[in-house]
Amino acid sequence: MVSPNRQNRSEKIICTGKPAAESKDREQQTLLPYRSNPSLTIREPDSDSGAYFYQMNSPFMITYEYCSGTDPDDFINIITLAPGSRNLSQETYGSHSDYFRQHPPHFHDYFEFMIVLEGSVTQKIEKEDYRYDAGMCCLITRSLCHFETFNSPTRLLFIGLGTEFLDSIFNNASTAPYPEEKSILSGEIYSFITNDIKRPGKKEYLDFIPTIQNISSKRDLHYWSEEIINALMNPHFGSLDLVKGALCSILDYLSDPDCYHCTRTSLDHSGDFLIFARAEQLIVANQGLISRASLSESLNYSGDYINRIINKYAHMSLSEYCLDCRLKRAAHLLETEDLSVSEISAITGFSNRTYFYRSFESKYGCRPGEYRRDSVSLSSVRDLR
């Protein structure tokens, strides 16, 4: 994946707006939106979910939120942009928190894509809290109840995507002259979206965590976010194509396994399994080099509890699970990279070479050098066939 050329570009986002939804008939009283916003209609909670229902009145909408901090007198700027509509509001962190304590969850009739550009946010999805740091993203279906709270000075970009708008993007890909453009149609994001369009109501979301080698995730996401914002702030002939192009670049970027780990989570699973899935995702994203304290902070659960969950589903302790992840990476490097065993030992976090050899032999039944020779021999036999 080649990152875009960002010379002479600032990483600071200028503005943005919050998601919206396509019209859907509901025989409920329409409320004045929390922020006066012609692109978004907020309806009272229904008796089944107890959650507010957001309707988007445009094909797509973006919301940029900047929080200066988490003291009551800190401020939050919220800019919403949609075709033919702009909205700006500012409030204190205290009043923002009070509002969401009284009206926490919401769902909507559009797909919501959250990009964390800076700082950290906790997203409550149904009844569980998940922490998202800069460079991480989340895509949720239309029926999932959720809301976000800030943990620090934070910049967020929300992209609300209506089904017809998404259809137009994917239809363009299906008729594109380049096979590389069609590849999105066989990926997880396309499958996730089209499944929900065909069979709405399933409570699922996609998490995107940058790979350990992807050190430019924040910069890359800033670049494309600015492209979208500037196109909507300064509309002209071709602005819609610019928005679609930047969005497609983001989706392509997140689909690249060298850049992001993508995990699909269904809330049909038990709460314990969801914690395990998220812990596993973070461990893999960090290639086994993550501490119990870091996991605890990211997942908002104690290290002992996370250890019990790992044991329940993986049948090994947290430290053993991380070790297993590091050894799998070492085996992969032995198969694919022209690096010495000592270099691979260091890359995978082993400061003691003897411990690395002993652990590797315990898992694979041979020493690292023998494993490499066997993998090369097996590859040669396959090539002859």
C-alpha positions as CSV (number, residue, x, y, z in Angstrom):
1,M,0.0,0.0,0.0
2,V,1.6,3.3,-1.1
3,S,0.8,6.2,1.2
4,P,-0.3,9.4,-0.5
5,N,2.1,12.3,-1.0
6,R,1.5,14.7,1.8
7,Q,4.2,17.4,1.2
8,N,3.2,20.8,2.5
9,R,0.1,19.5,4.1
10,S,-0.9,20.1,7.7
11,E,-2.1,17.2,9.8
12,K,-4.7,19.4,11.5
13,I,-8.2,18.9,10.4
14,I,-10.0,22.2,9.6
15,C,-13.6,21.0,10.0
16,T,-16.2,18.3,9.6
17,G,-19.7,17.1,10.5
18,K,-21.6,14.1,12.1
19,P,-23.3,11.2,10.5
20,A,-26.9,11.0,9.4
21,A,-29.4,8.6,8.1
22,E,-31.7,7.9,5.2
23,S,-35.4,8.6,5.7
24,K,-37.5,5.9,7.5
25,D,-41.1,6.2,8.4
26,R,-41.6,6.2,12.2
27,E,-44.9,7.2,13.9
28,Q,-43.2,9.0,16.7
29,Q,-42.9,12.6,17.7
30,T,-40.0,14.3,16.1
31,L,-37.7,16.1,18.5
32,L,-35.7,19.2,18.0
33,P,-32.2,17.9,17.3
34,Y,-29.7,18.1,20.1
35,R,-27.7,20.3,17.8
36,S,-29.9,22.3,15.4
37,N,-29.1,20.4,12.3
38,P,-31.1,20.3,9.1
39,S,-29.3,17.1,7.9
40,L,-30.3,15.1,11.0
41,T,-33.6,14.3,12.6
42,I,-33.7,12.8,16.1
43,R,-36.7,10.8,17.2
44,E,-37.8,9.8,20.7
45,P,-36.8,6.4,22.0
46,D,-39.1,3.5,21.1
47,S,-40.3,1.2,23.8
48,D,-38.3,-1.8,22.6
49,S,-34.7,-0.4,22.6
50,G,-35.0,2.7,24.7
51,A,-32.6,4.4,22.3
52,Y,-33.0,7.5,20.3
53,F,-33.3,7.0,16.5
54,Y,-31.3,9.3,14.2
55,Q,-32.4,9.8,10.6
56,M,-30.2,11.3,8.0
57,N,-31.8,13.6,5.5
58,S,-29.0,13.5,2.9
59,P,-27.1,10.7,1.0
60,F,-24.1,11.1,3.4
61,M,-22.9,13.4,6.1
62,I,-19.7,14.0,8.1
63,T,-19.2,15.3,11.5
64,Y,-15.9,16.5,12.9
65,E,-15.6,16.8,16.7
66,Y,-12.8,18.4,18.5
67,C,-12.6,18.1,22.3
68,S,-10.0,20.3,24.1
69,G,-10.0,18.2,27.2
70,T,-12.1,16.4,29.8
71,D,-12.5,19.1,32.5
72,P,-16.0,20.6,32.8
73,D,-15.0,23.9,31.3
74,D,-13.1,22.5,28.4
75,F,-14.9,22.9,25.1
76,I,-16.1,20.7,22.2
77,N,-16.5,22.0,18.6
78,I,-18.8,20.1,16.4
79,I,-19.0,20.8,12.7
80,T,-21.5,18.9,10.5
81,L,-21.3,19.0,6.7
82,A,-23.6,17.5,4.2
83,P,-24.6,18.4,0.6
84,G,-26.3,21.8,0.9
85,S,-26.0,22.0,4.6
86,R,-23.4,23.2,7.2
87,N,-23.8,23.3,11.0
88,L,-21.4,24.5,13.7
89,S,-21.9,24.2,17.5
90,Q,-19.7,24.7,20.5
91,E,-20.4,23.6,24.1
92,T,-18.5,22.8,27.3
93,Y,-17.4,19.3,28.0
94,G,-19.6,19.4,31.1
95,S,-22.8,20.2,29.3
96,H,-21.9,17.6,26.6
97,S,-21.5,14.9,29.3
98,D,-24.7,15.9,31.1
99,Y,-26.6,15.6,27.8
100,F,-25.3,12.1,27.1
101,R,-25.9,10.9,30.7
102,Q,-29.5,11.8,30.2
103,H,-29.8,10.5,26.6
104,P,-27.0,8.0,26.1
105,P,-27.7,5.4,23.4
106,H,-28.8,6.0,19.8
107,F,-29.0,4.1,16.6
108,H,-29.7,5.1,13.1
109,D,-30.8,4.1,9.6
110,Y,-27.3,4.7,8.1
111,F,-23.9,3.1,8.5
112,E,-21.6,5.1,10.8
113,F,-17.9,5.1,10.3
114,M,-15.8,6.5,13.2
115,I,-12.2,7.6,12.6
116,V,-10.1,8.6,15.6
117,L,-7.7,11.2,14.3
118,E,-6.1,12.2,17.7
119,G,-6.5,11.3,21.3
120,S,-8.7,8.6,22.7
121,V,-12.5,7.9,22.9
122,T,-14.5,5.2,24.7
123,Q,-17.4,3.9,22.6
124,K,-20.2,2.1,24.5
125,I,-21.5,-0.5,22.0
126,E,-24.8,-1.9,23.4
127,K,-23.7,-2.6,27.0
128,E,-19.9,-2.9,26.6
129,D,-17.2,-0.1,26.6
130,Y,-14.4,-0.2,24.1
131,R,-11.5,2.2,23.9
132,Y,-10.3,3.6,20.5
133,D,-7.0,5.4,20.2
134,A,-5.7,7.6,17.4
135,G,-5.4,5.6,14.1
136,M,-8.2,3.2,15.0
137,C,-11.6,3.1,13.2
138,C,-14.9,1.4,13.7
139,L,-17.8,0.8,11.3
140,I,-21.2,-0.1,12.8
141,T,-24.4,-1.4,11.3
142,R,-27.7,0.6,11.3
143,S,-29.3,-1.2,14.3
144,L,-26.5,-1.1,16.8
145,C,-27.1,1.1,19.9
146,H,-24.0,3.1,20.9
147,F,-22.5,6.4,22.0
148,E,-19.1,7.9,22.6
149,T,-17.3,9.7,25.4
150,F,-14.0,11.5,25.3
151,N,-11.0,10.3,27.4
152,S,-8.6,13.1,26.5
153,P,-8.1,16.0,24.0
154,T,-9.5,14.3,20.9
155,R,-10.3,14.8,17.3
156,L,-13.0,12.5,15.7
157,L,-14.4,12.2,12.2
158,F,-17.8,10.5,11.8
159,I,-19.0,9.6,8.3
160,G,-22.6,8.7,7.9
161,L,-23.3,6.6,4.8
162,G,-26.7,6.0,3.3
163,T,-27.4,2.8,1.5
164,E,-28.0,4.4,-1.9
165,F,-24.7,6.3,-1.6
166,L,-22.8,3.1,-0.8
167,D,-24.6,1.3,-3.7
168,S,-23.3,3.9,-6.1
169,I,-19.7,3.5,-4.9
170,F,-19.8,-0.3,-5.1
171,N,-21.6,-0.3,-8.5
172,N,-18.8,1.9,-9.8
173,A,-16.3,-0.6,-8.5
174,S,-18.1,-3.5,-10.2
175,T,-17.9,-1.8,-13.6
176,A,-14.4,-0.4,-13.2
177,P,-11.8,-1.2,-15.9
178,Y,-9.1,-2.1,-13.3
179,P,-9.2,-5.4,-11.4
180,E,-7.6,-3.6,-8.4
181,E,-10.8,-1.6,-8.0
182,K,-12.9,-4.7,-8.0
183,S,-10.9,-6.3,-5.2
184,I,-13.0,-4.3,-2.6
185,L,-16.0,-6.4,-3.6
186,S,-14.4,-9.6,-2.3
187,G,-13.3,-8.0,1.0
188,E,-14.7,-7.9,4.5
189,I,-16.0,-4.3,4.3
190,Y,-18.2,-5.0,1.3
191,S,-19.5,-8.2,2.8
192,F,-20.3,-6.5,6.1
193,I,-22.3,-3.7,4.4
194,T,-24.1,-5.7,1.8
195,N,-25.2,-8.3,4.4
196,D,-26.7,-5.7,6.5
197,I,-28.5,-4.1,3.6
198,K,-30.0,-7.4,2.5
199,R,-30.8,-8.6,6.1
200,P,-31.0,-5.6,8.4
201,G,-31.2,-5.9,12.1
202,K,-28.1,-7.9,12.9
203,K,-26.0,-6.2,15.6
204,E,-22.4,-6.2,14.2
205,Y,-19.5,-3.9,13.8
206,L,-16.0,-3.9,12.3
207,D,-12.9,-2.8,14.2
208,F,-9.8,-1.6,12.4
209,I,-6.5,-1.5,14.4
210,P,-3.3,-0.4,12.6
211,T,-0.6,-3.1,12.2
212,I,2.5,-2.7,14.2
213,Q,4.5,-1.8,11.1
214,N,2.0,0.8,10.0
215,I,3.5,3.9,11.7
216,S,1.8,6.4,9.4
217,S,-1.9,5.5,10.1
218,K,-2.7,8.8,11.8
219,R,-1.1,10.9,9.1
220,D,-2.8,8.9,6.3
221,L,-6.2,9.2,7.9
222,H,-5.7,12.9,8.4
223,Y,-4.8,13.4,4.7
224,W,-8.0,11.7,3.4
225,S,-10.2,13.3,6.0
226,E,-9.0,16.7,5.0
227,E,-9.7,15.9,1.4
228,I,-13.4,15.1,2.3
229,I,-13.8,18.1,4.5
230,N,-12.3,20.6,2.1
231,A,-14.4,19.2,-0.8
232,L,-17.6,19.9,1.3
233,M,-16.4,23.3,2.7
234,N,-15.5,24.6,-0.8
235,P,-18.0,22.8,-3.1
236,H,-17.4,23.1,-6.9
237,F,-17.8,20.9,-10.0
238,G,-16.4,17.5,-9.1
239,S,-16.6,17.9,-5.3
240,L,-18.8,14.8,-5.0
241,D,-16.3,12.8,-6.9
242,L,-13.5,14.0,-4.6
243,V,-15.5,12.9,-1.6
244,K,-16.1,9.5,-3.1
245,G,-12.5,9.2,-4.1
246,A,-11.2,10.0,-0.6
247,L,-13.7,7.6,1.0
248,C,-12.7,4.8,-1.4
249,S,-9.0,5.5,-0.6
250,I,-9.8,5.1,3.1
251,L,-11.8,1.8,2.5
252,D,-9.0,0.5,0.4
253,Y,-6.4,1.4,3.0
254,L,-8.3,-0.3,5.8
255,S,-8.7,-3.4,3.7
256,D,-5.0,-3.8,3.3
257,P,-3.8,-6.5,5.8
258,D,-0.3,-5.0,5.8
259,C,-1.8,-1.8,7.2
260,Y,-4.8,-2.8,9.3
261,H,-6.2,-5.7,11.3
262,C,-9.9,-5.9,10.6
263,T,-12.1,-7.8,13.1
264,R,-15.9,-8.5,12.6
265,T,-17.8,-8.8,15.8
266,S,-21.3,-10.0,16.2
267,L,-23.2,-9.2,19.4
268,D,-25.0,-12.5,19.2
269,H,-21.9,-13.8,21.1
270,S,-21.7,-13.6,24.9
271,G,-20.1,-10.6,26.6
272,D,-17.1,-12.7,27.5
273,F,-16.5,-13.7,23.9
274,L,-16.6,-10.1,22.8
275,I,-13.9,-9.2,25.4
276,F,-11.8,-12.2,24.2
277,A,-12.2,-11.1,20.5
278,R,-11.1,-7.6,21.3
279,A,-8.2,-8.7,23.4
280,E,-7.1,-11.1,20.7
281,Q,-7.3,-8.3,18.2
282,L,-5.1,-6.1,20.3
283,I,-2.6,-8.8,21.0
284,V,-2.3,-9.7,17.2
285,A,-2.1,-6.0,16.3
286,N,0.8,-5.6,18.6
287,Q,2.3,-9.0,17.5
288,G,2.2,-10.3,21.1
289,L,4.3,-7.4,22.4
290,I,1.6,-5.9,24.7
291,S,1.6,-5.7,28.4
292,R,-1.2,-6.8,30.7
293,A,-1.5,-3.2,31.9
294,S,-1.9,-1.9,28.4
295,L,-4.6,-4.4,27.6
296,S,-6.3,-3.5,30.9
297,E,-6.3,0.2,30.0
298,S,-7.5,-0.4,26.4
299,L,-10.3,-2.8,27.4
300,N,-11.4,-1.2,30.6
301,Y,-11.2,-4.5,32.5
302,S,-8.7,-5.7,35.1
303,G,-5.7,-7.7,34.0
304,D,-6.8,-10.7,36.1
305,Y,-10.2,-10.7,34.4
306,I,-8.7,-10.5,30.9
307,N,-6.4,-13.4,31.9
308,R,-9.4,-15.5,32.9
309,I,-11.2,-14.7,29.6
310,I,-8.1,-15.6,27.5
311,N,-7.8,-18.9,29.5
312,K,-11.5,-19.6,28.9
313,Y,-11.4,-19.4,25.1
314,A,-7.7,-20.0,24.2
315,H,-7.0,-22.5,27.0
316,M,-3.8,-20.7,27.9
317,S,-2.8,-17.8,30.1
318,L,-2.4,-14.2,28.7
319,S,1.4,-14.4,28.9
320,E,1.3,-17.8,27.1
321,Y,-1.0,-16.4,24.4
322,C,1.3,-13.5,23.8
323,L,4.3,-15.8,23.6
324,D,2.4,-18.0,21.1
325,C,1.7,-15.0,19.0
326,R,5.4,-14.0,19.0
327,L,6.5,-17.5,18.1
328,K,4.0,-17.6,15.1
329,R,5.5,-14.4,13.9
330,A,9.0,-15.8,14.3
331,A,8.0,-18.8,12.2
332,H,6.6,-16.6,9.5
333,L,9.7,-14.5,9.4
334,L,11.9,-17.7,9.1
335,E,9.8,-18.7,6.1
336,T,9.6,-15.4,4.3
337,E,12.5,-13.1,5.3
338,D,16.3,-13.3,4.8
339,L,17.1,-12.5,8.4
340,S,19.4,-14.3,10.8
341,V,17.9,-16.2,13.7
342,S,19.4,-13.7,16.1
343,E,17.7,-10.8,14.2
344,I,14.3,-12.6,14.2
345,S,14.7,-13.3,17.9
346,A,15.2,-9.6,18.6
347,I,12.4,-8.5,16.3
348,T,9.9,-10.8,18.1
349,G,10.9,-9.4,21.5
350,F,13.2,-12.1,22.9
351,S,16.1,-10.6,24.8
352,N,17.3,-14.1,25.8
353,R,18.3,-16.2,22.8
354,T,18.4,-19.4,24.8
355,Y,14.8,-18.8,25.9
356,F,13.8,-18.1,22.3
357,Y,15.3,-21.4,21.1
358,R,13.8,-23.4,23.9
359,S,10.3,-21.8,23.4
360,F,10.4,-22.3,19.6
361,E,11.5,-25.9,19.9
362,S,8.7,-26.6,22.4
363,K,6.1,-25.2,20.0
364,Y,7.4,-26.5,16.6
365,G,9.4,-29.6,17.6
366,C,12.6,-28.3,16.0
367,R,15.1,-25.5,16.3
368,P,14.6,-22.3,14.3
369,G,17.4,-23.1,11.7
370,E,15.9,-26.6,11.1
371,Y,12.4,-25.1,10.7
372,R,13.8,-22.7,8.0
373,R,15.5,-25.5,6.1
374,D,12.3,-27.7,6.3
375,S,10.1,-24.8,5.0
376,V,12.6,-24.1,2.2
377,S,12.6,-27.8,1.2
378,L,8.8,-28.0,1.3
379,S,8.5,-24.8,-0.9
380,S,10.9,-26.3,-3.4
381,V,8.8,-29.5,-3.7
382,R,5.7,-27.4,-4.3
383,D,7.4,-25.4,-7.0
384,L,8.4,-28.6,-8.8
385,R,4.8,-29.8,-8.8
